[in-house]
Amino acid sequence: MTKETSPIEQFLAPLAKIARKHRDIEGLVFWGGPDGWDASPSEALEAEEIAFYAEGLLIDGFHMDWALVAEGDAPDHLRLCFWQDGDPPPAVALPWRVDASGRWTP
């Protein structure tokens, strides 16, 4: 018998897969709100912390936008944006590019 996965688990599955594949990748956490977005990350998560950290916030009703950010041939980091009120995060700026992404809105 297989366990049915929740919508949050389904949303986080690609993110967890990236973290397993790129074990040295960091998750840079950005916070947004009614006054806009912080320009610098509030913290950097190790690959194995990323999905667990995000799951708790999604359960608590936060929005999330994640992006696998790359430059050149290799991924550089995962941009993890969380907010409850206000606008979604701005697009990733050049010279960075987004190789994969997802957005959760409760």
Secondary structure, DSSP 8 states (H G I E B T S, - for coil): ------HHHHHHHHHHHHHHHSTT-EEEEEEEETTEE-SS-SEEE-GGGHHHHHHHHHHTT-EEEEEEEEETTEEEEEEEEEESSS-------TT-EEEEEEEE--
